[in-house]
Amino acid sequence: MGLLRSRPVRNAAARVEEQDSDHVIVFVRQQRPGFMKWPPLSWIVPYKRERRAILDKVGTLLWRMCNGERTVEDLVDAFRSRYGLTFHESRAAVMGYLKLLTERGVIAIATQEES
Amino acid sequence: MKTFIWRQYRFELPDDWEMLQFSRNPESGRCAFADRRQFRFELNWRTVPGTPDFERVLRDYQSRLEEDGMEGVSRLEFPKWHGVRGMQGRRLTTRHGRFFAENQSLVEVVFIWPKDWDKALERRILDSFQFQPSQDGFVRWCAFGMDLRASHTHQLWETNAQPTSTTLRFTAQKGYREQRFARFAMPEEWLATTPGQWLHTQLPKGYRIDQETRHERNGHDIFSLKGLRFPPRVSDLFRGRRAIKASAWICPETKRLYSLVLVSTGRVVDLESRMSLRCCEHMEVSP
């Protein structure tokens, strides 16, 4: 239940490129690990300052809704009514997307202590 | 309330209780249903040699529940059902058993009441519970938003229930004949072709499609195709050459993509073509 009450929020440090109204690309800054900062590894191993996450239409919709105000349950309900899904279908789909977006650093999830 | 029929057990549950766990085994199995917060209802079945002695079964059951730490265990009686109630932590659980002579099975249903005990709802669900006999050689199943009729000669072989797609596959003659029913959500997000073109990707390999049709009925645009096993195999000489019939459509009411596929042999293809899938109250499709 705790996860349903948590609030996903977009990574404020990420750079966003709008492709069109349905698709965005999110560039997430990444830090070079300490052991790769110095030669000779820093000469050999290529390093990118940003990691790119290309979101599809559904991912973009979800990313736009992650404003830190809406809870995961709100997102599940919004998806449910938009696509005519049952609650558990919508929950599984939204959780799957949130997991992917979190792993890629596109969003973070603020959890709330159980009262 | 919505109707569920699983393994010929028919019952009604509140609209927001969804089936999250299921068993295919006809001898012994379990289905569990949850609302958005937690599991609320469980169905267990087991084939038994004859009518059980409920008095003894309940006595043993009561003492086992007490051993497991359930408090306040007492008997419950509903028409046709024998039950017990008890507190597990702060939750009330009620359990009811019944013998079905039609398929010689013992059924147990479990209700979990996290807040108040809604006796009227419990009574309504128990009253709705019945054995659904096969009709005209077909068995009805209602689950995962599908209302379907599969041949009684076929066994449920595979159930693939994903968050937004469900496929039920029934087979006979060790998979030589097959009836497949599927339902997919959000087609507007992933279906880039017509349901007719998509249907080709769902067919088993080795069939030559001889006929493709498209017709409109009750606001549903239905794509159908027919074909034959090609080239024929030696096994077709003994068991009959296999034919395939399939249909796919998007229901404008539920906004889902449905498909049904029949693989059958010459002698029974017409009979088995009466399998059907209902997407909404206005439309029932046979391949």
Interface residues (C-beta under 8 A of the other chain):
Chain A: M1 K57 V58 Y83 G84 L85 T86 F87 H88 E89 S90 R91 A92 A93 G96
Chain B: D16 E18 L20 A34 R36 R37 G145 P163 T164 A185 M186 E189 T254 K255 R256
